[in-house]
Amino acid sequence: MGAEKQLDQLLEQLKIKSYTHTLPMEEYRSLYQDIPLFLGYCKECNNYGRQWVCPPFDFDPDEYLLPYSTVCLHGYRVELPEELTSRKYTPEEKYTLAYEVARIVRERIDPLLLAEEKKHPGSEAFLPGKCHLCPDGACTRLASPQRPCRYPERARHSLEQFGFDLYRSAAELLGVPMLWGSEDTIPPYYFYIGALLTP
């Protein structure tokens, strides 16, 4: 069996455990949001200004959140098989693995969060991480001239793009610390956070 096919089979067997925590939006913003700090991190990301869901925005993030009074955090702990956690990785291999895991996990959890959004009129789902709907470098934000998003019914922002501290949110609100692994290893699990914001 080829290494690539073996990896695909391992990733298809990923086990996902869900966590939730609900709190007032005002409280979450006052304790866990720091837009200047996390905007600085966003500027170091390759997706900054290259995806419609990513900063810089043509709106004020603070004003964007004003209609919402409550946030329900949805955490997803993704256990990684020992076959993956017991070996060493180059930086490129770690990035590729993290990307593939995120892609598979998002295929499972994004529809769940969007379904919750449909159940609650006026709400908005925030999805974990970058947008996966278009291939890298193919977002219409990069077109000349720019064109509107191809998938407005499915594309959503993420909490970190609005300056929320997901590291602390995971540990303090959802009870699952985010782990990073070492320079050449991966952690035993990845942890993703989405949310449903309601009026």
MIZAVEX-8172 format. One record per residue: residue number from 1; chain; x, y, z of N, C-alpha, C in turn. Coordinates in Angstrom, 1 decimal. Layout:
REM MIZAVEX-8172
PT_NUM_A_X_Y_Z_X_Y_Z_X_Y_Z;
...
//
This chain:
REM MIZAVEX-8172
PT_1_A_0.8_-1.2_0.0_0.0_0.0_0.0_0.9_1.2_0.0;
PT_2_A_0.6_2.2_-0.9_1.3_3.4_-0.9_1.2_4.3_0.3;
PT_3_A_2.2_5.1_0.6_2.2_5.9_1.8_1.0_6.9_1.8;
PT_4_A_0.8_7.4_0.6_-0.3_8.4_0.5_-1.7_7.8_0.8;
PT_5_A_-1.9_6.6_0.2_-3.2_5.9_0.5_-3.3_5.5_1.9;
PT_6_A_-2.2_5.0_2.5_-2.3_4.6_3.9_-2.6_5.8_4.8;
PT_7_A_-2.0_7.0_4.5_-2.4_8.2_5.2_-3.8_8.6_5.1;
PT_8_A_-4.4_8.5_3.9_-5.8_8.8_3.7_-6.7_7.9_4.5;
PT_9_A_-6.3_6.6_4.6_-7.1_5.7_5.4_-7.1_6.0_6.9;
PT_10_A_-5.9_6.4_7.3_-5.8_6.8_8.7_-6.6_8.0_9.1;
PT_11_A_-6.6_9.0_8.2_-7.3_10.2_8.4_-8.8_10.0_8.3;
PT_12_A_-9.2_9.1_7.5_-10.7_8.8_7.5_-11.2_8.2_8.8;
PT_13_A_-10.3_7.7_9.6_-10.7_7.0_10.8_-10.6_8.0_12.1;
PT_14_A_-10.4_9.3_11.8_-10.3_10.2_12.9_-11.5_10.2_13.8;
PT_15_A_-11.2_10.2_15.1_-12.3_10.3_16.1_-12.4_11.7_16.6;
PT_16_A_-13.6_12.3_16.6_-13.9_13.7_17.0_-14.8_13.7_18.2;
PT_17_A_-14.3_14.4_19.3_-15.2_14.6_20.5_-15.6_16.0_20.6;
PT_18_A_-16.8_16.3_20.9_-17.4_17.7_20.9_-17.5_18.2_22.3;
PT_19_A_-17.3_19.5_22.4_-17.5_20.3_23.6_-18.2_21.6_23.3;
PT_20_A_-19.0_22.0_24.3_-19.7_23.3_24.1_-19.6_24.1_25.4;
PT_21_A_-19.7_25.4_25.2_-19.8_26.4_26.3_-20.5_27.6_25.9;
PT_22_A_-21.5_28.1_26.6_-22.2_29.3_26.2_-22.0_30.4_27.3;
PT_23_A_-21.8_31.6_26.8_-21.7_32.7_27.7_-22.1_34.0_27.0;
PT_24_A_-22.4_35.1_27.7_-22.8_36.3_27.1_-21.7_36.9_26.2;
PT_25_A_-22.0_37.4_25.1_-21.0_37.9_24.2_-20.2_39.1_24.8;
PT_26_A_-20.9_39.9_25.6_-20.2_41.0_26.3_-19.1_40.5_27.2;
PT_27_A_-19.4_39.4_27.9_-18.4_38.8_28.8_-17.2_38.2_28.0;
PT_28_A_-17.6_37.5_26.9_-16.5_36.8_26.1_-15.6_37.9_25.5;
PT_29_A_-16.2_39.0_25.0_-15.4_40.0_24.4_-14.5_40.7_25.4;
PT_30_A_-15.0_41.0_26.6_-14.2_41.7_27.6_-13.1_40.8_28.1;
PT_31_A_-13.2_39.5_28.2_-12.2_38.7_28.8_-11.3_38.0_27.8;
PT_32_A_-11.8_37.8_26.5_-11.0_36.9_25.6_-10.7_37.6_24.2;
PT_33_A_-11.1_38.9_24.1_-10.9_39.5_22.8_-9.8_40.6_22.9;
PT_34_A_-8.8_40.5_21.9_-7.8_41.5_21.8_-7.5_41.7_20.3;
PT_35_A_-8.2_42.6_19.7_-8.1_42.8_18.2_-6.7_43.2_17.8;
PT_36_A_-6.1_44.2_18.4_-4.8_44.6_18.0_-3.8_43.5_18.1;
PT_37_A_-3.8_42.7_19.1_-2.8_41.6_19.3_-3.0_40.6_18.2;
PT_38_A_-4.2_40.1_18.1_-4.4_39.0_17.1_-4.5_39.4_15.7;
PT_39_A_-4.8_40.7_15.4_-4.6_41.2_14.1_-3.2_41.2_13.6;
PT_40_A_-2.3_41.4_14.6_-0.8_41.3_14.3_-0.5_39.9_13.9;
PT_41_A_-1.0_38.9_14.6_-0.8_37.5_14.2_-1.4_37.3_12.8;
PT_42_A_-2.6_37.8_12.5_-3.2_37.6_11.2_-2.3_38.1_10.1;
PT_43_A_-1.6_39.3_10.3_-0.8_39.9_9.3_0.4_39.0_8.9;
PT_44_A_0.8_38.1_9.8_1.9_37.2_9.6_1.4_35.9_8.8;
PT_45_A_0.1_35.8_8.7_-0.5_34.6_8.0_-0.5_34.8_6.5;
PT_46_A_-0.3_33.7_5.8_-0.3_33.7_4.3_-1.7_34.1_3.7;
PT_47_A_-2.7_33.9_4.5_-4.1_34.2_4.0_-4.5_35.6_4.3;
PT_48_A_-3.7_36.4_5.0_-4.1_37.8_5.2_-4.3_38.6_3.9;
PT_49_A_-5.5_39.1_3.8_-5.8_39.8_2.6_-6.0_39.0_1.3;
PT_50_A_-6.0_37.7_1.5_-6.1_36.8_0.4_-7.4_35.9_0.3;
PT_51_A_-8.2_36.0_1.4_-9.5_35.3_1.5_-10.5_36.3_2.0;
PT_52_A_-11.7_36.2_1.4_-12.8_37.2_1.8_-13.1_37.1_3.3;
PT_53_A_-12.9_36.0_3.9_-13.3_35.8_5.4_-12.2_36.4_6.3;
PT_54_A_-11.0_36.7_5.7_-9.9_37.1_6.5_-9.7_38.6_6.5;
PT_55_A_-9.0_39.2_7.6_-8.7_40.6_7.6_-7.7_40.9_6.4;
PT_56_A_-7.5_42.2_6.1_-8.3_43.3_6.6_-9.7_43.4_6.1;
PT_57_A_-10.6_43.8_6.9_-12.0_43.9_6.6_-12.4_45.3_6.1;
PT_58_A_-13.5_45.3_5.4_-14.1_46.7_5.0_-15.2_47.1_5.9;
PT_59_A_-15.1_46.5_7.2_-16.1_46.9_8.2_-15.4_46.9_9.5;
PT_60_A_-16.0_47.4_10.5_-15.4_47.5_11.9_-15.8_46.2_12.6;
PT_61_A_-14.9_45.3_13.0_-15.2_44.1_13.7_-16.0_44.3_15.0;
PT_62_A_-15.8_45.4_15.7_-16.5_45.6_16.9_-18.0_45.9_16.6;
PT_63_A_-18.3_46.7_15.6_-19.6_47.0_15.2_-20.3_45.7_14.6;
PT_64_A_-19.6_44.9_13.9_-20.1_43.7_13.3_-20.7_42.8_14.4;
PT_65_A_-20.1_42.8_15.6_-20.6_41.9_16.7_-21.7_42.4_17.5;
PT_66_A_-22.0_43.7_17.3_-23.0_44.3_18.2_-24.4_43.6_18.2;
PT_67_A_-24.9_43.1_17.1_-26.2_42.5_17.2_-26.3_41.2_18.0;
PT_68_A_-25.1_40.7_18.4_-25.1_39.4_19.0_-25.0_39.5_20.6;
PT_69_A_-25.9_38.8_21.3_-25.8_38.9_22.8_-25.2_37.7_23.4;
PT_70_A_-25.2_36.6_22.7_-24.7_35.3_23.2_-23.8_34.6_22.3;
PT_71_A_-22.8_33.9_22.8_-21.9_33.1_22.0_-21.9_31.6_22.6;
PT_72_A_-22.1_30.7_21.7_-22.0_29.3_22.1_-20.7_28.7_21.4;
PT_73_A_-19.7_28.4_22.2_-18.5_27.9_21.6_-18.6_26.4_21.3;
PT_74_A_-18.2_26.0_20.2_-18.2_24.5_19.8_-16.7_24.1_19.6;
PT_75_A_-16.3_23.2_20.5_-14.9_22.7_20.4_-14.9_21.3_19.9;
PT_76_A_-13.9_21.0_19.1_-13.8_19.6_18.5_-12.4_19.1_18.8;
PT_77_A_-12.3_18.1_19.6_-11.0_17.4_19.9_-10.8_16.2_18.9;
PT_78_A_-9.8_16.3_18.1_-9.6_15.3_17.1_-8.4_14.4_17.5;
PT_79_A_-8.7_13.2_17.9_-7.6_12.3_18.3_-6.8_11.8_17.1;
PT_80_A_-5.5_11.8_17.2_-4.7_11.4_16.1_-4.1_10.0_16.3;
PT_81_A_-4.2_9.1_15.3_-3.7_7.7_15.5_-2.2_7.7_15.9;
PT_82_A_-1.9_6.7_16.7_-0.5_6.5_17.1_0.5_6.4_16.0;
PT_83_A_0.0_5.8_14.8_0.9_5.7_13.7_1.3_7.1_13.2;
PT_84_A_0.6_8.1_13.5_1.0_9.5_13.1_1.7_10.2_14.2;
PT_85_A_1.4_10.0_15.5_2.0_10.7_16.5_3.3_10.2_17.0;
PT_86_A_3.7_9.0_16.6_4.9_8.3_17.0_6.1_8.6_16.1;
PT_87_A_5.9_9.3_15.0_7.0_9.5_14.1_7.5_10.9_14.1;
PT_88_A_8.6_11.2_13.4_9.2_12.5_13.3_8.7_13.1_12.0;
PT_89_A_8.7_14.5_11.9_8.2_15.2_10.8_9.2_16.4_10.4;
PT_90_A_9.3_16.7_9.2_9.9_17.9_8.7_8.8_19.0_8.9;
PT_91_A_9.2_20.3_8.9_8.2_21.4_8.9_7.2_21.3_7.8;
PT_92_A_7.6_20.9_6.6_6.7_20.8_5.5_5.7_19.7_5.7;
PT_93_A_6.2_18.5_6.2_5.3_17.4_6.5_4.3_17.7_7.6;
PT_94_A_4.7_18.5_8.6_3.8_18.9_9.7_2.7_19.7_9.1;
PT_95_A_3.0_20.7_8.2_2.1_21.6_7.6_1.1_20.8_6.8;
PT_96_A_1.6_19.9_6.0_0.7_19.1_5.1_-0.3_18.3_5.9;
PT_97_A_0.2_17.6_6.9_-0.6_16.8_7.8_-1.7_17.6_8.4;
PT_98_A_-1.3_18.7_9.0_-2.3_19.6_9.7_-3.3_20.1_8.7;
PT_99_A_-2.9_20.4_7.5_-3.9_20.9_6.5_-4.9_19.8_6.1;
PT_100_A_-4.4_18.6_5.9_-5.2_17.4_5.5_-6.2_17.1_6.7;
PT_101_A_-5.7_17.1_7.9_-6.6_16.8_9.0_-7.7_17.9_9.1;
PT_102_A_-7.3_19.2_9.0_-8.3_20.3_9.0_-9.3_20.1_7.9;
PT_103_A_-8.9_19.8_6.7_-9.8_19.6_5.6_-10.9_18.6_5.9;
PT_104_A_-10.4_17.4_6.4_-11.4_16.3_6.7_-12.3_16.7_7.8;
PT_105_A_-11.7_17.3_8.9_-12.5_17.7_10.0_-13.6_18.7_9.6;
PT_106_A_-13.1_19.7_8.8_-14.1_20.8_8.4_-15.2_20.2_7.5;
PT_107_A_-14.9_19.2_6.7_-16.0_18.6_5.9_-17.1_18.0_6.8;
PT_108_A_-16.7_17.6_8.0_-17.7_17.0_8.9_-18.4_18.0_9.8;
PT_109_A_-17.6_19.0_10.3_-18.2_19.9_11.3_-18.8_21.2_10.7;
PT_110_A_-18.3_21.7_9.6_-18.9_22.9_9.1_-20.4_22.7_8.8;
PT_111_A_-20.8_21.6_8.2_-22.3_21.5_7.9_-23.1_21.5_9.2;
PT_112_A_-22.5_21.0_10.3_-23.2_20.9_11.6_-23.4_22.4_12.1;
PT_113_A_-22.4_23.2_12.1_-22.5_24.5_12.6_-23.4_25.4_11.7;
PT_114_A_-23.4_25.2_10.4_-24.3_25.9_9.5_-25.7_25.4_9.7;
PT_115_A_-25.9_24.2_10.0_-27.3_23.7_10.3_-27.8_24.4_11.6;
PT_116_A_-27.0_24.5_12.6_-27.4_25.2_13.8_-27.8_26.7_13.5;
PT_117_A_-27.0_27.3_12.6_-27.3_28.7_12.2_-28.7_28.8_11.6;
PT_118_A_-29.1_27.8_10.8_-30.4_27.8_10.1_-31.5_27.6_11.1;
PT_119_A_-31.2_26.9_12.2_-32.2_26.7_13.3_-32.5_28.0_14.1;
PT_120_A_-31.6_28.9_14.1_-31.7_30.1_14.9_-31.7_31.4_14.1;
PT_121_A_-32.9_31.9_13.7_-33.0_33.1_12.9_-32.1_34.3_13.5;
PT_122_A_-31.4_34.9_12.7_-30.6_36.0_13.1_-29.2_35.6_13.7;
PT_123_A_-28.9_34.4_13.7_-27.6_33.9_14.3_-26.6_33.9_13.2;
PT_124_A_-25.4_33.6_13.6_-24.3_33.5_12.6_-23.3_32.5_13.1;
PT_125_A_-22.9_31.5_12.3_-21.9_30.5_12.6_-20.5_31.1_12.3;
PT_126_A_-19.6_30.9_13.2_-18.2_31.2_13.0_-17.5_29.8_12.9;
PT_127_A_-16.7_29.6_11.8_-16.1_28.3_11.5_-14.6_28.3_11.9;
PT_128_A_-14.1_27.1_12.2_-12.7_27.1_12.7_-11.7_27.3_11.5;
PT_129_A_-10.8_28.3_11.8_-9.7_28.5_10.9_-10.0_29.1_9.5;
PT_130_A_-9.1_28.9_8.6_-9.2_29.5_7.2_-10.4_28.9_6.4;
PT_131_A_-10.7_29.5_5.3_-11.7_29.1_4.4_-11.1_28.0_3.5;
PT_132_A_-11.8_26.8_3.4_-11.4_25.7_2.6_-12.2_25.5_1.3;
PT_133_A_-13.1_26.5_1.0_-14.0_26.3_-0.1_-13.3_26.4_-1.5;
PT_134_A_-12.4_27.3_-1.6_-11.6_27.4_-2.8_-10.2_26.9_-2.6;
PT_135_A_-9.5_26.4_-3.7_-8.1_26.0_-3.5_-7.3_27.2_-3.1;
PT_136_A_-6.1_26.9_-2.5_-5.2_28.0_-2.1_-4.9_28.9_-3.3;
PT_137_A_-5.0_30.2_-3.1_-4.7_31.2_-4.1_-5.8_31.4_-5.2;
PT_138_A_-7.0_30.8_-5.0_-8.0_30.9_-6.0_-9.2_31.7_-5.5;
PT_139_A_-9.1_32.3_-4.3_-10.2_33.1_-3.8_-10.5_34.3_-4.8;
PT_140_A_-11.7_34.7_-5.0_-12.0_35.8_-5.9_-11.5_37.1_-5.3;
PT_141_A_-11.1_37.2_-4.1_-10.6_38.4_-3.5_-9.3_38.8_-4.3;
PT_142_A_-8.6_37.8_-4.8_-7.3_38.0_-5.5_-7.5_38.3_-7.0;
PT_143_A_-8.8_38.2_-7.5_-9.0_38.4_-8.9_-8.8_39.9_-9.2;
PT_144_A_-8.5_40.2_-10.5_-8.4_41.6_-11.0_-9.3_41.8_-12.1;
PT_145_A_-10.4_42.5_-12.0_-10.8_43.2_-10.7_-11.4_42.1_-9.7;
PT_146_A_-11.4_42.5_-8.4_-12.0_41.6_-7.4_-13.4_41.3_-7.8;
PT_147_A_-13.8_40.0_-7.4_-15.2_39.6_-7.6_-15.8_39.1_-6.3;
PT_148_A_-17.1_39.1_-6.1_-17.7_38.6_-4.9_-17.3_37.2_-4.6;
PT_149_A_-17.5_36.8_-3.3_-17.2_35.4_-2.9_-18.1_34.5_-3.7;
PT_150_A_-17.5_33.3_-4.1_-18.3_32.3_-4.9_-19.3_31.6_-4.0;
PT_151_A_-19.0_31.5_-2.7_-19.8_30.7_-1.8_-20.3_31.4_-0.6;
PT_152_A_-21.0_32.5_-0.8_-21.5_33.3_0.4_-22.4_32.5_1.3;
PT_153_A_-23.1_31.5_0.8_-24.0_30.7_1.6_-23.2_29.8_2.5;
PT_154_A_-21.9_29.5_2.3_-21.2_28.6_3.1_-19.9_29.2_3.8;
PT_155_A_-19.4_30.3_3.2_-18.2_30.9_3.7_-18.5_31.7_5.0;
PT_156_A_-17.7_31.5_6.0_-17.9_32.2_7.3_-16.6_32.6_7.9;
PT_157_A_-16.7_33.6_8.8_-15.5_34.1_9.5_-15.1_33.1_10.6;
PT_158_A_-14.0_33.3_11.2_-13.6_32.5_12.4_-13.4_33.5_13.5;
PT_159_A_-13.4_32.9_14.7_-13.2_33.7_15.9_-11.9_34.5_16.0;
PT_160_A_-10.8_33.8_15.6_-9.5_34.4_15.7_-9.4_35.6_14.8;
PT_161_A_-10.1_35.6_13.7_-10.1_36.7_12.7_-10.7_38.0_13.4;
PT_162_A_-11.5_37.8_14.4_-12.1_38.9_15.2_-11.4_39.1_16.5;
PT_163_A_-10.2_38.6_16.6_-9.3_38.9_17.8_-9.6_38.1_19.0;
PT_164_A_-10.2_37.0_18.9_-10.5_36.2_20.1_-9.4_35.2_20.4;
PT_165_A_-9.1_35.0_21.6_-8.0_34.2_22.1_-8.5_32.7_22.2;
PT_166_A_-8.2_31.9_21.2_-8.7_30.6_21.2_-7.9_29.7_22.1;
PT_167_A_-6.6_30.0_22.3_-5.8_29.2_23.2_-6.4_29.2_24.7;
PT_168_A_-6.7_30.4_25.1_-7.3_30.5_26.5_-8.8_30.0_26.5;
PT_169_A_-9.5_30.3_25.4_-10.9_29.8_25.3_-10.9_28.3_25.4;
PT_170_A_-10.0_27.6_24.7_-10.0_26.1_24.8_-9.8_25.6_26.2;
PT_171_A_-8.7_26.2_26.9_-8.4_25.7_28.2_-9.3_26.1_29.3;
PT_172_A_-9.7_27.4_29.2_-10.5_27.9_30.4_-12.0_27.7_30.2;
PT_173_A_-12.5_27.7_29.0_-14.0_27.6_28.8_-14.4_26.2_28.3;
PT_174_A_-13.6_25.5_27.6_-13.9_24.2_27.1_-13.2_23.1_27.8;
PT_175_A_-12.2_23.4_28.6_-11.5_22.4_29.4_-10.6_21.5_28.6;
PT_176_A_-10.2_22.0_27.4_-9.2_21.2_26.6_-8.1_22.1_26.2;
PT_177_A_-6.9_21.9_26.7_-5.8_22.8_26.3_-5.4_22.5_24.9;
PT_178_A_-5.0_23.5_24.1_-4.5_23.3_22.8_-3.0_22.9_22.9;
PT_179_A_-2.7_21.8_22.2_-1.3_21.3_22.2_-0.7_21.5_20.8;
PT_180_A_0.6_21.8_20.8_1.3_22.1_19.5_2.3_21.0_19.1;
PT_181_A_2.8_20.1_20.0_3.8_19.2_19.7_5.2_19.9_19.7;
PT_182_A_6.2_19.3_19.3_7.6_19.9_19.3_7.9_20.2_17.8;
PT_183_A_9.2_20.6_17.7_9.6_21.0_16.3_9.4_19.9_15.3;
PT_184_A_9.6_18.7_15.7_9.5_17.6_14.7_8.5_16.5_15.0;
PT_185_A_7.6_16.8_16.0_6.5_15.9_16.3_5.2_16.6_16.3;
PT_186_A_4.1_15.9_16.3_2.7_16.4_16.4_2.1_16.0_17.7;
PT_187_A_1.1_16.8_18.2_0.5_16.4_19.5_-0.4_15.2_19.3;
PT_188_A_-0.9_14.7_20.4_-1.8_13.5_20.4_-3.2_13.9_19.8;
PT_189_A_-3.5_15.2_19.8_-4.8_15.6_19.2_-4.7_17.1_18.7;
PT_190_A_-5.5_17.4_17.8_-5.7_18.8_17.4_-7.1_19.2_18.0;
PT_191_A_-7.2_20.5_18.3_-8.4_21.1_18.8_-8.9_22.3_18.0;
PT_192_A_-10.1_22.2_17.5_-10.7_23.3_16.7_-11.8_23.9_17.4;
PT_193_A_-12.0_25.2_17.2_-13.1_25.9_17.9_-13.9_26.7_16.8;
PT_194_A_-15.2_26.5_16.8_-16.1_27.3_16.0_-17.1_27.9_17.0;
PT_195_A_-18.2_28.5_16.5_-19.1_29.2_17.4_-20.4_29.5_16.7;
PT_196_A_-21.5_29.6_17.5_-22.7_30.2_17.0_-23.0_31.4_17.8;
PT_197_A_-23.2_32.5_17.1_-23.5_33.8_17.7_-25.0_34.1_17.5;
PT_198_A_-25.7_34.4_18.6_-27.1_34.6_18.5_-27.5_36.0_19.1;
PT_199_A_-28.5_36.6_18.6_-29.0_37.9_19.1_-29.4_37.9_20.5;
//
